[in-house]
């Protein structure tokens, strides 16, 4: 079945696989299907927990099945065979609407970094692989902390000097004392504190490889621009000739400063990613969609000279029960002069089901609708304006007006569907720009 034991599945779903299909890869005894599935769950419990996947065994018509219920996490984990405990394929969880997660991760950039698990075996496939430049940017940031740690080491060198020191090798000196010409030549061992010691120079080679990675054309322009000044600053400090070949893995010593330990850890991640081994990783998909929407509106805000404020906190004070919220947090506020938008991103299928009806859709929409109106109530604008953003195949929007019989205030809520495709980003920006211009200007 290649590199995948399971067909690619997606977030917030439930999927069932028969033992007979899975066993085409495992090769276990067909008579003991439930035992094989139980052993599979036992061997892969930690990996499944990493992606927050709930797994259980079901019997349908006397045939055993494996049921997987996914959460908000997307990512990839390796799986181990119940027959011999060896890697037998990857479980990859993607977006619900068929989007390319790897492609879109490169757009949101450093605002959302994947979480890795180095304790799990390497992946057998690089599908859904997060971009390496994330870690390279992280390494560059950590390098400035490493500099502040003043990580110096003693370099031991033997040198002939005309006076003795604490490091004089008297046994070697005694062998030459018979010669008067050597009586004032002392073989000393000197300890010199050096900033550019061996490990530093090895890490320097990783730093220069990070420079090359971040400068690649496929890295988003925003990230390249953000790190161009940092790269120029570091390149002016260190001669590339100081960099020496690094080991396959840096050893983290207990005596290393915290900044050095962190830098070595990220260096090992980068070195591992440059090899064929790929690590298990995950992202919170609802947070990813939020960051993607913030990116889009941030681009539009620049065109209309508006200010985009991501995740502002509306504090809740007074005497509150233990389960009460301490603050409210919309995903984004867009403001220009005396106009303001409250924007909330929802990774739900509501726009796909625009003409359908169900109690579940109605209940979840009511929650979204009430939430965005609650956020909007905290500004002093006569006309409240809000945007709810959902995924969709193409850019669409619907406008709703709410009139109050008790006050002079009106509220406009836009329901916007946006495609999760890199090639359609410019169309989305243009569509959002038209909405903002239509109501702000």
C-alpha positions in Angstrom: 0.0 0.0 0.0 3.0 2.3 -0.3 3.9 4.7 2.3 0.4 5.1 3.7 -1.3 2.4 5.8 -4.5 4.5 5.8 -6.1 6.5 3.1 -5.6 10.2 3.8 -8.1 11.3 6.3 -9.1 14.8 7.6 -9.8 16.7 10.7 -12.9 16.5 12.8 -14.2 13.3 11.2 -14.8 9.6 11.8 -13.3 6.9 9.6 -13.6 3.1 9.7 -11.1 0.6 8.2 -11.6 -3.2 8.0 -9.0 -5.5 9.4 -8.9 -7.4 6.1 -7.8 -4.2 4.3 -5.2 -3.2 6.9 -3.9 -6.8 7.1 -2.8 -6.6 3.4 0.1 -4.6 4.8 0.5 -6.2 8.2 0.3 -9.9 7.1 -1.0 -11.1 10.5 -3.0 -14.3 11.1 -6.5 -13.7 9.7 -8.0 -15.8 12.4 -7.1 -13.3 15.1 -8.2 -10.0 13.7 -9.3 -8.4 17.0 -6.0 -9.4 18.7 -4.0 -7.8 15.9 -6.1 -4.6 16.1 -5.6 -4.5 19.9 -1.9 -4.9 19.5 -1.9 -2.2 16.9 -3.6 0.2 19.3 -1.2 -0.7 22.1 1.9 -0.1 19.9 0.6 3.2 18.5 -1.1 4.7 21.5 1.5 7.4 22.0 1.5 8.4 18.3 -2.3 8.5 18.1 -2.4 10.6 21.3 0.0 13.0 19.7 -2.6 13.8 17.0 -5.4 13.4 19.5 -7.0 10.6 17.5 -9.5 8.4 19.3 -9.3 4.8 18.2 -11.5 1.9 19.0 -12.3 -1.6 17.7 -15.8 -2.4 16.3 -17.3 -5.7 15.1 -19.6 -5.3 12.2 -21.2 -8.5 10.9 -18.7 -10.6 12.7 -15.8 -8.8 11.0 -13.4 -6.6 13.0 -13.0 -2.9 12.1 -10.7 -0.1 13.3 -12.6 3.2 13.9 -10.6 6.5 14.1 -12.1 9.8 15.2 -9.9 12.8 14.5 -9.7 16.1 16.3 -8.7 19.6 15.4 -5.1 18.5 14.7 -3.7 18.0 11.2 -0.3 16.4 10.7 1.5 13.1 10.2 2.5 10.2 12.4 4.3 6.9 11.8 2.5 3.6 12.6 3.9 0.3 13.8 2.8 -3.1 12.5 1.1 -5.4 15.1 3.0 -8.3 13.5 6.6 -7.3 14.3 6.4 -3.8 15.7 8.2 -2.3 12.7 7.1 0.9 10.8 4.4 0.0 8.3 3.2 3.3 6.9 2.1 6.8 7.9 -1.2 8.2 9.1 -1.7 11.7 7.6 -4.5 14.0 8.6 -5.3 16.9 6.3 -7.9 19.6 5.9 -11.6 18.7 5.5 -11.9 20.4 2.1 -9.0 18.8 0.3 -6.6 21.8 0.7 -2.8 21.4 0.5 -1.7 22.0 4.1 2.0 22.2 3.3 1.3 24.9 0.6 -0.8 27.0 3.0 1.6 26.6 5.9 4.2 28.5 3.9 1.8 31.4 3.6 1.0 31.9 7.3 4.7 31.7 7.9 6.2 32.0 11.4 2.8 33.0 13.0 2.1 29.2 13.3 4.9 26.8 13.8 4.2 23.0 13.7 4.8 21.0 16.9 7.1 18.0 16.5 7.6 14.7 18.4 11.2 13.5 18.2 10.5 10.5 20.4 8.4 8.8 17.6 10.0 6.8 14.7 10.6 8.8 11.5 7.9 9.1 8.9 8.1 6.9 5.8 6.7 9.6 3.5 7.3 13.4 3.2 3.7 14.1 2.2 2.2 16.9 4.4 5.7 17.9 5.3 5.9 21.4 6.9 8.4 23.8 5.3 12.0 23.7 6.6 12.3 27.4 6.6 10.1 27.6 9.8 12.9 26.0 11.8 15.6 28.0 10.0 13.9 31.2 11.0 13.6 29.9 14.5 17.3 29.0 14.5 18.2 32.6 13.4 16.1 34.0 16.3 17.8 31.7 18.8 21.2 32.7 17.5 20.8 36.2 19.0 20.0 34.6 22.4 23.1 32.4 22.0 25.2 35.5 21.4 23.9 37.1 24.6 24.8 33.9 26.6 28.5 34.6 25.8 29.2 30.9 25.2 33.0 30.8 25.5 35.2 27.7 25.9 38.8 27.1 26.9 41.1 26.0 24.1 44.1 24.0 25.3 47.4 24.8 23.5 51.0 23.7 24.2 53.6 26.4 23.8 57.2 26.9 24.7 57.7 30.0 26.8 60.5 31.6 28.8 58.7 31.6 32.1 57.0 28.7 34.0 53.2 28.8 34.6 50.7 26.6 36.4 50.4 24.5 33.3 54.2 23.8 32.9 54.9 20.2 32.0 57.8 19.7 34.5 58.3 16.1 33.4 59.0 17.1 29.9 61.1 20.1 31.1 63.3 17.8 33.2 64.3 15.8 30.2 65.9 18.9 28.6 67.3 20.6 31.7 70.8 19.2 31.0 71.2 21.6 28.1 71.9 25.2 29.3 70.3 26.5 26.1 66.9 24.9 27.1 67.0 25.9 30.8 64.7 28.9 30.1 62.5 27.1 27.7 59.4 25.9 29.5 56.9 23.6 27.8 53.6 25.2 29.1 50.0 24.1 28.5 47.9 27.2 28.2 44.1 27.5 28.5 42.8 30.3 26.4 39.2 31.4 26.6 37.9 31.6 23.0 34.5 32.7 21.7 35.0 30.8 18.4 35.5 27.3 19.7 34.8 24.1 17.8 31.1 23.7 18.6 30.4 27.3 18.0 32.0 27.1 14.5 30.0 23.9 13.8 26.8 25.7 14.7 27.9 28.6 12.5 27.8 26.2 9.5 24.2 25.5 10.4 23.5 29.2 10.6 24.8 29.8 7.1 22.7 26.9 5.7 19.7 28.6 7.3 20.6 31.8 5.5 20.5 29.9 2.2 17.2 28.3 3.1 15.4 31.5 4.1 16.6 33.2 0.9 15.0 30.7 -1.4 12.4 32.0 -3.8 9.7 29.6 -2.6 9.9 31.2 0.9 7.1 33.8 1.3 8.3 37.3 0.5 7.1 38.5 3.9 9.4 36.1 5.7 12.3 36.8 3.5 11.9 40.5 4.0 11.4 40.1 7.8 14.7 38.2 8.1 16.8 40.0 5.5 18.1 42.6 8.0 18.8 39.8 10.6 20.8 37.8 8.0 22.7 40.9 6.9 23.6 41.7 10.5 24.8 38.2 11.3 26.8 37.9 8.0 28.6 41.1 8.9 29.7 39.7 12.2 31.0 36.3 11.2 33.4 35.3 8.4 32.0 32.3 6.6 35.5 30.8 6.7 35.0 30.3 10.5 32.3 27.7 9.8 33.5 24.1 9.9 31.7 20.9 9.1 29.1 20.0 11.7 28.4 16.5 13.1 25.3 14.5 12.2 23.9 15.4 15.5 24.9 17.9 18.2 25.3 16.6 21.7 23.4 18.7 24.3 25.5 18.8 27.5 24.1 19.4 30.9 26.6 22.2 31.4 25.5 24.1 28.3 23.6 27.4 28.9 19.9 27.2 28.2 20.2 29.3 25.0 22.9 26.9 23.7 20.7 23.9 24.5 17.8 25.4 22.5 20.1 26.3 19.6 21.5 22.8 19.4 18.0 21.3 19.6 16.8 23.3 16.6 20.1 22.6 14.8 19.4 18.8 15.2 15.9 19.3 13.8 17.3 21.1 10.8 20.0 18.4 10.2 17.4 15.7 10.5 15.1 17.4 8.0 17.9 17.7 5.5 18.3 13.9 5.7 15.7 11.5 4.6 14.2 11.1 8.1 11.0 13.1 8.7 9.5 13.6 12.1 5.9 13.3 13.3 4.3 16.8 13.4 1.0 18.5 14.0 -0.8 21.8 13.8 -4.1 23.0 15.4 -6.2 23.4 12.2 -8.7 25.9 13.7 -5.7 28.1 14.7 -4.2 27.6 11.2 -7.4 28.8 9.5 -7.5 31.8 11.9 -3.9 32.7 11.0 -4.7 32.4 7.3 -7.6 34.7 7.6 -5.5 37.2 9.6 -2.9 37.1 6.8 -5.5 37.9 4.1 -7.1 40.8 6.0 -3.7 42.1 6.9 -2.9 42.3 3.2 -6.2 44.1 2.5 -5.8 46.5 5.4 -2.6 47.8 3.9 -4.4 48.7 0.6 -7.2 50.6 2.4 -4.9 52.3 5.0 -6.6 50.4 7.8 -5.1 49.0 11.0 -5.4 45.3 11.5 -5.3 44.1 15.2 -5.0 40.4 15.7 -6.7 38.7 18.7 -7.4 41.8 20.8 -8.5 41.0 24.4 -11.8 42.5 25.7 -11.2 42.1 29.5 -14.0 40.8 31.8 -13.8 42.3 35.3 -15.9 42.2 38.4 -16.9 39.2 40.6 -17.0 36.2 38.4 -17.6 32.4 39.0 -14.7 30.1 38.5 -15.9 28.9 35.1 -16.4 32.4 33.7 -14.2 33.9 31.0 -11.6 36.4 31.9 -11.6 38.0 28.5 -13.3 37.9 25.0 -11.0 37.5 22.0 -12.2 38.1 18.4 -9.8 36.8 15.8 -9.3 40.2 14.2 -10.4 43.9 14.4 -10.0 46.0 11.3 -10.2 49.8 12.0 -9.8 53.0 10.0 -10.8 56.4 11.4 -14.4 56.0 12.7 -15.1 52.7 11.0 -14.4 49.3 12.5 -14.9 45.7 11.5 -15.0 42.7 13.9 -13.8 39.6 12.0 -14.1 35.9 13.1 -12.8 32.9 11.3 -14.7 29.6 11.5 -13.3 26.4 10.0 -16.8 25.0 9.3 -18.8 23.9 6.3 -21.6 26.4 6.6 -21.1 28.2 3.3 -20.9 24.8 1.5 -24.3 24.0 3.1 -25.8 27.4 2.4 -29.1 26.0 1.0 -29.3 23.0 3.3 -31.1 22.9 6.6 -30.4 20.9 9.8 -30.7 21.6 13.5 -27.0 21.1 13.9 -26.2 23.7 11.3 -28.7 26.1 12.8 -27.3 25.7 16.3 -23.7 26.1 15.4 -24.5 29.1 13.2 -26.6 30.7 16.0 -23.5 30.4 18.2 -21.2 32.0 15.6 -23.8 34.8 14.8 -24.4 35.7 18.5 -20.6 35.6 19.2 -19.7 38.1 16.4 -22.6 40.4 17.4 -21.4 40.3 21.0 -17.9 41.3 19.9 -19.4 44.1 17.8 -21.3 45.6 20.8 -18.1 46.9 22.4 -17.4 49.7 19.9 -19.2 53.0 19.8 -20.0 53.0 16.1 -23.6 53.8 15.1 -23.5 51.1 12.5 -21.9 47.8 13.6 -20.0 45.9 11.0 -18.8 42.3 11.3 -17.5 39.5 9.0 -17.8 35.8 9.5 -15.3 33.9 7.4 -15.7 30.2 6.4 -14.0 27.9 3.9 -15.5 27.5 0.4 -14.5 26.5 -3.2 -14.4 30.1 -4.4 -14.7 33.6 -3.0 -18.3 34.5 -2.2 -20.1 36.7 0.3 -23.6 37.4 1.6 -24.7 40.5 3.4 -27.2 40.5 6.2 -28.6 43.6 8.0 -30.0 43.5 11.5 -32.3 46.3 12.7 -33.1 47.0 16.3 -36.6 48.3 17.3 -35.2 49.4 20.6 -32.3 51.6 19.4 -31.1 53.5 16.4 -28.2 51.2 15.8 -28.0 48.9 12.8 -25.6 45.9 12.2 -24.3 44.5 9.0 -22.8 41.0 9.0 -21.0 39.6 6.0 -20.8 35.8 5.6 -17.7 35.3 3.5 -16.5 32.0 1.9 -12.8 31.8 0.9 -11.0 29.1 -1.0 -8.0 27.5 0.6 -5.8 27.5 -2.5 -2.6 29.5 -3.0 -3.4 30.2 -6.6 -6.7 31.9 -5.6 -5.2 34.2 -3.0 -5.2 37.3 -5.2 -8.8 36.8 -6.1 -9.7 36.5 -2.4 -7.8 39.7 -1.6 -9.6 41.6 -4.4 -12.9 40.3 -3.2 -12.2 41.3 0.4 -10.9 44.7 -0.8 -14.2 45.3 -2.6 -16.2 44.6 0.6 -14.1 46.8 2.8 -14.1 49.7 0.2 -17.9 49.4 -0.3 -18.6 49.9 3.4 -15.7 52.0 4.7 -15.4 54.6 1.8 
